[in-house]
Amino acid sequence: MLAAIGADDTATAETARRRAEAALTGWRTALRQQAERAEDPQLKTLLADLAGEVAALGTDLDAIDETELDRLQQRLDQLCGR
């Protein structure tokens, strides 16, 4: 998407944006489904938090809060014994 925007290729950029949006929607849906299935309250909360972060991402790459995603990943790693 970034390369297409940089090359002023709006059609390719739009296609890439739609694909990114679909991928993020699928990721968010999967996280929410897993949160609903989780029996561990901490895991349930963490997965719901991750789904919320993914929902907030949209396709604006500048809006991605890498620090927050890293914090959530650390929580997941700790919870899963990594």
C-alpha positions as CSV (number, residue, x, y, z in Angstrom):
1,M,0.0,0.0,0.0
2,L,2.8,2.4,0.9
3,A,4.7,1.6,-2.3
4,A,1.6,2.2,-4.4
5,I,0.9,5.5,-2.7
6,G,4.5,6.5,-3.2
7,A,4.2,5.7,-6.9
8,D,0.9,7.6,-7.1
9,D,-0.9,4.3,-8.1
10,T,-4.2,4.9,-6.5
11,A,-5.9,1.8,-7.9
12,T,-3.2,-0.5,-6.5
13,A,-3.2,1.5,-3.2
14,E,-7.0,1.1,-2.9
15,T,-6.8,-2.6,-3.6
16,A,-4.0,-3.0,-1.0
17,R,-6.1,-0.9,1.5
18,R,-9.1,-3.2,1.0
19,R,-7.0,-6.3,1.5
20,A,-5.4,-4.9,4.6
21,E,-8.8,-4.0,6.0
22,A,-10.1,-7.5,5.3
23,A,-7.1,-9.1,6.9
24,L,-7.5,-6.9,10.0
25,T,-11.2,-7.7,10.2
26,G,-10.5,-11.4,10.0
27,W,-7.8,-11.1,12.7
28,R,-10.2,-9.1,14.9
29,T,-13.0,-11.6,14.4
30,A,-10.7,-14.5,15.3
31,L,-9.5,-12.8,18.4
32,R,-13.0,-12.1,19.5
33,Q,-14.1,-15.7,18.9
34,Q,-11.1,-17.0,20.9
35,A,-11.9,-14.6,23.7
36,E,-15.4,-16.0,23.8
37,R,-14.1,-19.5,24.0
38,A,-11.4,-18.8,26.6
39,E,-12.1,-20.2,30.0
40,D,-9.2,-18.4,31.7
41,P,-10.4,-14.9,32.7
42,Q,-7.0,-13.3,32.1
43,L,-6.7,-14.9,28.6
44,K,-10.3,-13.9,27.8
45,T,-9.5,-10.3,28.8
46,L,-6.2,-10.2,26.9
47,L,-7.8,-11.6,23.7
48,A,-10.6,-9.0,24.0
49,D,-8.0,-6.3,24.5
50,L,-6.0,-7.5,21.4
51,A,-9.2,-7.5,19.4
52,G,-9.9,-3.9,20.5
53,E,-6.4,-2.8,19.5
54,V,-6.8,-4.5,16.1
55,A,-10.1,-2.8,15.6
56,A,-8.6,0.5,16.3
57,L,-5.8,0.0,13.8
58,G,-7.9,0.6,10.7
59,T,-5.6,0.9,7.7
60,D,-3.8,4.1,8.8
61,L,-0.3,2.8,9.2
62,D,0.7,5.9,11.1
63,A,-2.0,5.2,13.7
64,I,-0.5,1.9,14.7
65,D,0.5,2.0,18.3
66,E,3.5,-0.3,18.3
67,T,4.1,0.3,22.0
68,E,0.6,-0.9,22.9
69,L,0.8,-3.9,20.6
70,D,4.1,-4.8,22.2
71,R,2.7,-4.4,25.6
72,L,-0.2,-6.7,24.7
73,Q,2.2,-9.2,23.2
74,Q,4.2,-9.2,26.4
75,R,1.1,-9.9,28.4
76,L,0.2,-12.8,26.0
77,D,3.7,-14.2,26.2
78,Q,3.6,-14.0,30.0
79,L,0.2,-15.6,30.2
80,C,1.2,-18.4,27.9
81,G,4.4,-19.1,29.7
82,R,6.9,-17.9,27.0
